[in-house]
C-alpha cells in the first residue's frame, strides 16, 4: 500500500511539474499541429476507447476474484476447469474489436506514408550530434540551426544520416522517422499555425544523443520567402521572429 501511495504521489507530482513548467517538447496528444497529427490523435483516442472496456473488465474480474475467492482455512478448491462457450466468446469479441480498430489504423498509416502534393522539399541529414538541413530547389543549406518552413504548406522531408541511425521526431507534427546511413527515408507534415515547435532525436545515437534537439520555426509564407532570399544572398539571416513560442 505504501508503494502504491508513493507511486501515485510521484505521478501526480510529475504531471504538476509538466503542467506548470515550460514544456520542452510540444505534444501531439494535447496540441497536435496540422492534419496528420490530428488524424494520429483521433486514431489513438478511437483505439483507446475501443480497447478500454476489455482492460477494465479484466482488471475488475481479477480484483473481484482476489477478494471473493481468497484462500480461507478449510476452504475447498473449485473443481471446474473449462467453459467452451465462454472461451469462444472471449476470443471472438476481441478479434472483432481488432478488425474494427485495424481499418482506421490502416488509413492513418497510409496517410503517413503517402503525402499529398508537396510544396517544399527539405533534406534532413543526421550527424553526431546535430541536424543539417538542405533546401535543394532553393539552393540553401545549413546546420545546427532551426528548420524554417512556411505555414499552411505541405513539407516533405528526405532523411538520411552520415554516421549512425538517428530519428527526426517532432511530436506536435506527428512525425517520427529514422534517418539511416546509406539510404533515404521520407516523412511529411503540414503546420497550419506559425510558431516554434520542438523535438529531439528519438534513436539512441551516442553519448550526446540527449542533446540532439530539433527546433522548427513555422512562419508566414512571405516571411519564409524573405528568409530564403537572405540565406541565398550570403548575408546573416537570423530566424524570423514572427513565430511565437508553442
C-alpha positions in Angstrom: 0.0 0.0 0.0 2.9 2.4 0.8 4.4 1.7 -2.5 1.1 2.4 -4.3 0.7 5.7 -2.4 4.3 6.7 -3.2 3.9 5.9 -6.9 0.6 7.8 -7.1 2.2 10.9 -5.5 5.1 10.7 -7.8 3.0 10.6 -10.9 0.8 13.4 -9.7 3.9 15.5 -8.9 5.4 14.8 -12.4 2.1 15.9 -14.0 2.0 19.1 -11.9 5.6 20.0 -12.9 4.9 19.3 -16.6 1.7 21.4 -16.4 3.3 24.4 -14.7 6.8 24.3 -16.2 7.9 25.1 -19.7 7.1 22.1 -21.9 10.4 21.0 -23.6 8.7 19.2 -26.4 5.4 20.1 -28.0 2.9 17.3 -27.5 0.8 15.7 -30.3 -1.8 14.5 -27.8 -2.7 17.9 -26.2 -1.5 20.2 -29.0 -1.5 18.5 -32.4 -0.4 20.7 -35.3 -1.7 20.0 -38.8 -4.0 17.4 -40.4 -1.6 14.5 -40.0 -1.1 15.0 -36.2 -4.8 15.4 -35.7 -5.5 12.2 -37.6 -3.0 10.3 -35.5 -4.6 11.6 -32.3 -8.1 10.7 -33.5 -6.9 7.2 -34.3 -5.2 6.9 -30.9 -8.3 8.1 -29.0 -10.6 5.8 -31.0 -8.3 2.8 -30.3 -8.2 3.6 -26.6 -11.9 3.9 -26.3 -12.4 0.7 -28.2 -10.0 -1.4 -26.1 -10.5 0.2 -22.7 -13.6 -1.9 -21.8 -11.5 -5.1 -22.1 -8.9 -3.7 -19.7 -11.5 -2.5 -17.2 -13.4 -5.8 -17.4 -10.2 -8.0 -17.0 -8.9 -5.9 -14.1 -12.3 -5.8 -12.5 -12.7 -9.5 -12.7 -9.2 -10.0 -11.3 -9.9 -7.8 -8.3 -13.3 -9.5 -7.7 -11.7 -12.9 -7.8 -8.9 -11.9 -5.5 -11.4 -10.6 -2.9 -14.2 -13.1 -3.4 -12.2 -16.3 -3.7 -9.2 -15.6 -1.5 -7.9 -18.7 0.4 -9.6 -19.4 3.7 -8.8 -22.0 6.3 -10.7 -25.2 5.4 -11.8 -23.8 2.1 -12.3 -26.3 -0.8 -10.8 -25.6 -4.2 -13.2 -25.3 -7.2 -13.3 -28.4 -9.5 -14.5 -26.8 -12.8 -11.8 -26.1 -15.4 -13.4 -25.0 -18.7 -16.4 -23.3 -20.3 -16.4 -23.7 -24.1 -19.0 -21.1 -24.8 -17.2 -18.5 -22.6 -13.9 -19.3 -24.3 -15.3 -18.8 -27.8 -17.0 -15.6 -26.7 -13.9 -14.0 -25.2 -11.9 -15.0 -28.3 -14.4 -13.8 -31.0 -15.3 -10.4 -29.4 -11.6 -9.2 -29.1 -10.9 -10.5 -32.6 -13.8 -8.4 -34.0 -12.6 -5.4 -32.0 -9.1 -5.8 -33.6 -10.8 -5.7 -37.0 -12.7 -2.6 -36.1 -9.6 -0.8 -34.9 -7.5 -2.1 -37.8 -9.4 -0.2 -40.5 -8.9 3.4 -39.3 -5.3 2.5 -38.2 -4.5 1.3 -41.8 -6.0 4.5 -43.1 -3.8 6.6 -40.7 -0.7 4.6 -41.6 -1.4 5.1 -45.3 -1.8 8.9 -44.7 1.6 8.9 -43.0 3.3 7.0 -45.9 1.5 8.8 -48.9 1.8 12.6 -48.5 -0.3 15.0 -50.5 1.3 17.1 -53.2 4.5 18.7 -51.7 5.0 22.4 -51.6 8.6 22.3 -50.1 11.2 19.5 -50.1 13.8 19.6 -47.3 16.7 17.2 -47.0 17.4 16.3 -43.4 20.8 14.8 -42.6 21.6 13.4 -39.2 25.1 13.9 -37.7 26.6 13.0 -34.3 25.1 15.1 -32.8 23.3 17.8 -34.8 21.0 18.2 -37.8 21.8 19.5 -41.2 19.0 20.9 -43.5 19.1 21.3 -47.2 16.6 23.1 -49.5 17.6 21.7 -52.9 15.2 23.8 -55.0 16.1 27.0 -53.2 19.9 26.3 -53.1 20.1 26.7 -49.3 21.9 24.5 -46.8 22.9 25.0 -43.2 23.4 23.0 -39.9 22.8 23.5 -36.2 20.0 26.0 -36.8 16.3 25.9 -36.6 14.4 24.4 -39.6 12.3 27.2 -41.0 9.2 26.3 -43.0 6.1 28.2 -44.3 2.8 27.8 -42.6 0.0 26.1 -44.4 2.3 24.2 -46.8 3.0 20.5 -47.2 6.6 19.9 -46.2 8.3 16.7 -47.5 11.4 15.5 -45.6 14.0 13.3 -47.2 16.0 11.9 -44.4 19.5 10.3 -44.3 22.5 10.1 -42.0 26.3 10.3 -42.4 27.2 8.1 -39.4 24.7 6.1 -37.3 20.9 5.8 -37.2 19.1 8.9 -36.0 15.4 9.7 -35.7 13.8 13.0 -36.5 11.0 13.3 -34.0 8.7 16.4 -33.6 5.6 15.1 -31.7 3.4 18.1 -32.5 3.6 17.3 -36.2 3.0 13.5 -35.7 6.4 12.9 -37.3 8.9 10.3 -36.1 11.1 9.0 -38.9 14.5 7.2 -38.8 17.5 8.8 -40.7 19.6 5.8 -41.8 23.1 5.8 -43.3 23.2 4.9 -47.0 19.5 5.3 -47.7 16.8 7.9 -47.8 13.5 7.7 -45.9 10.6 10.1 -46.2 8.1 11.9 -44.0 5.8 14.9 -44.3 3.8 17.4 -42.2 1.7 20.5 -42.6 1.9 23.1 -39.9 -1.0 25.5 -40.1 -0.1 27.9 -37.3 3.1 30.0 -37.1 5.1 29.1 -34.0 8.1 27.3 -32.6 7.8 23.5 -32.4 10.4 21.4 -30.6 11.6 17.8 -30.9 14.5 15.6 -30.3 16.4 12.7 -31.9 14.5 9.6 -30.8 17.1 6.9 -31.7 20.0 6.3 -29.3 22.9 7.5 -31.4 25.8 8.1 -28.9 26.9 9.9 -25.8 25.3 13.2 -26.7 22.1 11.7 -28.0 20.1 13.5 -25.3 21.4 16.9 -26.5 20.4 16.4 -30.2 17.4 18.7 -30.1 15.2 19.7 -33.0 13.8 23.2 -33.4 11.3 24.1 -36.1 10.1 27.6 -36.9 6.8 27.8 -38.8 6.4 31.3 -40.3 4.0 33.0 -42.7 4.9 32.3 -46.4 6.0 35.9 -47.0 8.4 35.8 -44.1 9.7 32.4 -45.3 10.5 33.9 -48.8 12.3 36.8 -47.2 14.4 34.4 -45.1 15.3 32.3 -48.1 16.4 35.4 -50.1 18.6 36.5 -47.2 20.1 33.0 -46.9 20.9 32.9 -50.6 22.5 36.3 -50.6 25.0 35.1 -48.1 24.0 37.8 -45.6 23.5 36.9 -42.0 19.9 35.6 -41.8 18.5 35.3 -38.4 15.5 33.1 -38.0 12.3 35.1 -38.5 11.0 36.5 -35.2 7.3 36.4 -36.2 6.9 32.8 -34.9 5.5 32.7 -31.4 6.7 30.1 -29.0 4.5 27.0 -28.9 
